Amino acid sequence: MKKRLNEKLDILNILKGLIIGLMCIFLYFTFSTPQASTKDFTSVQNGMLNNIDLSTMELKDNISIKRFLDLEPEMFENIIYYKSQDALNADEIVLVQFKSPNDAKTFEDKMKARIDEQTNIFSGYAPEQADKLNNSVIDIQVNYACMIVSQDAKTIHDQFLRSL
């Protein structure tokens, strides 16, 4: 009788261990996967560009987005594109909010192509601009992404992450 009771307690302890282990696995996967930002686009944009001097940059329209970035603005929930007014300056900032996380790959590929193209252009005559391009940032989050070419790329990127 006592032996049978010990066997039942052993089985209960094993089941408790399994349940606790499964709960830990569940919690790990629930909280370790990136979560989509619930912030609206304007808040993210303002937070990202807070205290950034944009006086030498121009907010571009959809035609420029298609021309320079080879992106269809309609595929995104929201998109902004700032480009330097000076043709000899490589500074660009792109912020997008995805309609679907599946659009991230397209965005990333197009931004890499843009940076490669600009690097090829500037490396021959403007090495300081090529350095900016080599230190550029492309960051994909769940429902937001950015591409930053600027002396302040790290600051802008940090602000982007905080604004999400």
DRENDO-1510 file (C-alpha; in Angstrom, 1 decimal, always signed):
<recs>
REC; n; res; u; v; w
REC; 1; MET; +0.0; +0.0; +0.0 .
REC; 2; LYS; +2.8; +2.4; +1.0 .
REC; 3; LYS; +4.7; +1.4; -2.2 .
REC; 4; ARG; +1.7; +2.2; -4.3 .
REC; 5; LEU; +1.2; +5.6; -2.6 .
REC; 6; ASN; +4.9; +6.4; -3.3 .
REC; 7; GLU; +4.4; +5.5; -7.0 .
REC; 8; LYS; +1.4; +7.8; -7.3 .
REC; 9; LEU; +3.4; +10.6; -5.6 .
REC; 10; ASP; +6.3; +10.0; -8.1 .
REC; 11; ILE; +3.9; +10.2; -11.0 .
REC; 12; LEU; +2.3; +13.4; -9.7 .
REC; 13; ASN; +5.8; +15.0; -9.2 .
REC; 14; ILE; +6.7; +14.0; -12.8 .
REC; 15; LEU; +3.5; +15.5; -14.1 .
REC; 16; LYS; +4.1; +18.7; -12.1 .
REC; 17; GLY; +7.6; +19.0; -13.6 .
REC; 18; LEU; +6.3; +18.5; -17.1 .
REC; 19; ILE; +3.6; +21.1; -16.6 .
REC; 20; ILE; +6.1; +23.6; -15.2 .
REC; 21; GLY; +8.5; +22.8; -18.1 .
REC; 22; LEU; +5.8; +23.3; -20.7 .
REC; 23; MET; +4.7; +26.6; -19.1 .
REC; 24; CYS; +8.2; +27.9; -19.2 .
REC; 25; ILE; +8.6; +27.0; -22.9 .
REC; 26; PHE; +5.2; +28.6; -23.6 .
REC; 27; LEU; +6.2; +31.8; -21.7 .
REC; 28; TYR; +9.6; +31.9; -23.4 .
REC; 29; PHE; +8.1; +31.8; -26.9 .
REC; 30; THR; +5.3; +34.2; -26.0 .
REC; 31; PHE; +7.6; +36.9; -24.7 .
REC; 32; SER; +10.8; +36.3; -26.8 .
REC; 33; THR; +9.2; +36.9; -30.2 .
REC; 34; PRO; +9.1; +40.5; -31.4 .
REC; 35; GLN; +5.8; +42.3; -30.9 .
REC; 36; ALA; +4.3; +44.7; -33.4 .
REC; 37; SER; +4.3; +48.3; -32.3 .
REC; 38; THR; +1.0; +49.8; -31.4 .
REC; 39; LYS; +2.2; +53.4; -31.9 .
REC; 40; ASP; +0.8; +55.4; -34.7 .
REC; 41; PHE; +3.0; +56.4; -37.6 .
REC; 42; THR; +3.2; +60.1; -36.7 .
REC; 43; SER; +4.4; +59.3; -33.1 .
REC; 44; VAL; +7.1; +57.0; -34.4 .
REC; 45; GLN; +8.1; +59.6; -37.1 .
REC; 46; ASN; +8.3; +62.4; -34.5 .
REC; 47; GLY; +10.2; +60.3; -32.0 .
REC; 48; MET; +12.6; +59.1; -34.6 .
REC; 49; LEU; +13.4; +62.6; -36.0 .
REC; 50; ASN; +13.3; +64.4; -32.6 .
REC; 51; ASN; +16.1; +67.0; -32.4 .
REC; 52; ILE; +17.4; +66.0; -35.9 .
REC; 53; ASP; +18.4; +68.8; -38.2 .
REC; 54; LEU; +16.4; +68.2; -41.4 .
REC; 55; SER; +17.0; +71.7; -42.8 .
REC; 56; THR; +19.3; +70.3; -45.6 .
REC; 57; MET; +16.9; +67.6; -46.4 .
REC; 58; GLU; +13.6; +67.5; -48.4 .
REC; 59; LEU; +10.5; +65.4; -47.8 .
REC; 60; LYS; +10.0; +63.6; -51.1 .
REC; 61; ASP; +6.7; +62.6; -52.7 .
REC; 62; ASN; +5.5; +59.3; -54.0 .
REC; 63; ILE; +7.0; +59.8; -57.4 .
REC; 64; SER; +10.4; +60.3; -55.9 .
REC; 65; ILE; +9.9; +57.2; -53.7 .
REC; 66; LYS; +9.3; +55.2; -56.9 .
REC; 67; ARG; +12.2; +56.9; -58.8 .
REC; 68; PHE; +14.9; +56.8; -56.1 .
REC; 69; LEU; +14.0; +53.8; -54.0 .
REC; 70; ASP; +12.2; +51.6; -56.5 .
REC; 71; LEU; +9.3; +51.1; -54.0 .
REC; 72; GLU; +5.6; +51.3; -54.6 .
REC; 73; PRO; +4.3; +53.6; -51.8 .
REC; 74; GLU; +0.8; +52.0; -52.0 .
REC; 75; MET; +2.2; +48.7; -50.7 .
REC; 76; PHE; +2.9; +50.3; -47.3 .
REC; 77; GLU; +0.5; +51.6; -44.6 .
REC; 78; ASN; +2.7; +54.7; -44.4 .
REC; 79; ILE; +6.0; +55.8; -45.8 .
REC; 80; ILE; +8.2; +58.9; -45.6 .
REC; 81; TYR; +11.4; +59.7; -47.5 .
REC; 82; TYR; +13.8; +62.5; -46.7 .
REC; 83; LYS; +16.6; +63.1; -49.1 .
REC; 84; SER; +19.4; +65.6; -49.1 .
REC; 85; GLN; +18.8; +68.6; -51.3 .
REC; 86; ASP; +22.5; +68.6; -52.2 .
REC; 87; ALA; +23.2; +66.1; -55.0 .
REC; 88; LEU; +26.7; +65.6; -53.5 .
REC; 89; ASN; +25.3; +64.5; -50.2 .
REC; 90; ALA; +24.2; +60.9; -49.7 .
REC; 91; ASP; +21.9; +61.6; -46.6 .
REC; 92; GLU; +18.6; +59.8; -46.8 .
REC; 93; ILE; +16.0; +58.7; -44.2 .
REC; 94; VAL; +13.2; +56.3; -44.9 .
REC; 95; LEU; +10.6; +55.2; -42.5 .
REC; 96; VAL; +7.8; +52.7; -43.3 .
REC; 97; GLN; +4.9; +51.1; -41.6 .
REC; 98; PHE; +4.1; +47.8; -43.2 .
REC; 99; LYS; +0.6; +46.7; -44.1 .
REC; 100; SER; +1.9; +43.1; -43.7 .
REC; 101; PRO; +5.1; +41.8; -42.1 .
REC; 102; ASN; +5.6; +39.9; -45.4 .
REC; 103; ASP; +6.6; +43.3; -47.0 .
REC; 104; ALA; +9.7; +43.5; -44.9 .
REC; 105; LYS; +11.8; +41.4; -47.3 .
REC; 106; THR; +10.9; +43.6; -50.3 .
REC; 107; PHE; +11.8; +46.7; -48.3 .
REC; 108; GLU; +15.1; +45.3; -47.1 .
REC; 109; ASP; +16.1; +44.2; -50.6 .
REC; 110; LYS; +15.3; +47.6; -52.1 .
REC; 111; MET; +17.2; +49.5; -49.4 .
REC; 112; LYS; +20.3; +47.3; -49.8 .
REC; 113; ALA; +20.1; +47.9; -53.5 .
REC; 114; ARG; +19.8; +51.6; -53.0 .
REC; 115; ILE; +22.8; +51.7; -50.6 .
REC; 116; ASP; +24.9; +49.6; -53.0 .
REC; 117; GLU; +24.0; +51.9; -55.9 .
REC; 118; GLN; +24.8; +55.0; -54.0 .
REC; 119; THR; +28.0; +53.6; -52.7 .
REC; 120; ASN; +29.1; +52.8; -56.2 .
REC; 121; ILE; +28.3; +56.4; -57.2 .
REC; 122; PHE; +30.0; +58.2; -54.3 .
REC; 123; SER; +33.0; +55.9; -53.7 .
REC; 124; GLY; +34.7; +57.3; -56.8 .
REC; 125; TYR; +34.6; +61.0; -55.9 .
REC; 126; ALA; +33.2; +61.5; -52.4 .
REC; 127; PRO; +34.8; +59.1; -50.0 .
REC; 128; GLU; +33.2; +60.7; -46.9 .
REC; 129; GLN; +29.8; +60.1; -48.4 .
REC; 130; ALA; +30.8; +56.5; -49.2 .
REC; 131; ASP; +31.7; +56.1; -45.5 .
REC; 132; LYS; +28.3; +57.3; -44.5 .
REC; 133; LEU; +26.8; +54.7; -46.8 .
REC; 134; ASN; +29.0; +52.0; -45.4 .
REC; 135; ASN; +27.8; +53.0; -41.9 .
REC; 136; SER; +24.1; +53.2; -42.9 .
REC; 137; VAL; +21.4; +51.4; -40.9 .
REC; 138; ILE; +18.6; +49.3; -42.3 .
REC; 139; ASP; +16.4; +48.0; -39.4 .
REC; 140; ILE; +13.3; +45.8; -39.8 .
REC; 141; GLN; +11.0; +45.5; -36.9 .
REC; 142; VAL; +7.7; +43.7; -37.0 .
REC; 143; ASN; +5.5; +46.4; -38.5 .
REC; 144; TYR; +8.0; +49.3; -38.9 .
REC; 145; ALA; +11.3; +49.6; -40.7 .
REC; 146; CYS; +13.8; +52.3; -41.4 .
REC; 147; MET; +16.8; +53.1; -43.6 .
REC; 148; ILE; +19.2; +55.8; -42.4 .
REC; 149; VAL; +22.2; +57.3; -44.2 .
REC; 150; SER; +23.5; +60.1; -42.1 .
REC; 151; GLN; +26.3; +61.2; -39.8 .
REC; 152; ASP; +23.7; +60.9; -37.1 .
REC; 153; ALA; +22.6; +57.4; -38.2 .
REC; 154; LYS; +23.2; +55.9; -34.7 .
REC; 155; THR; +21.3; +58.6; -32.9 .
REC; 156; ILE; +18.4; +58.5; -35.4 .
REC; 157; HIS; +18.3; +54.7; -35.2 .
REC; 158; ASP; +18.3; +54.8; -31.3 .
REC; 159; GLN; +15.5; +57.2; -31.4 .
REC; 160; PHE; +13.6; +55.0; -33.9 .
REC; 161; LEU; +13.9; +52.1; -31.5 .
REC; 162; ARG; +12.8; +54.1; -28.5 .
REC; 163; SER; +9.8; +55.6; -30.4 .
REC; 164; LEU; +8.4; +52.1; -31.1 .
</recs>
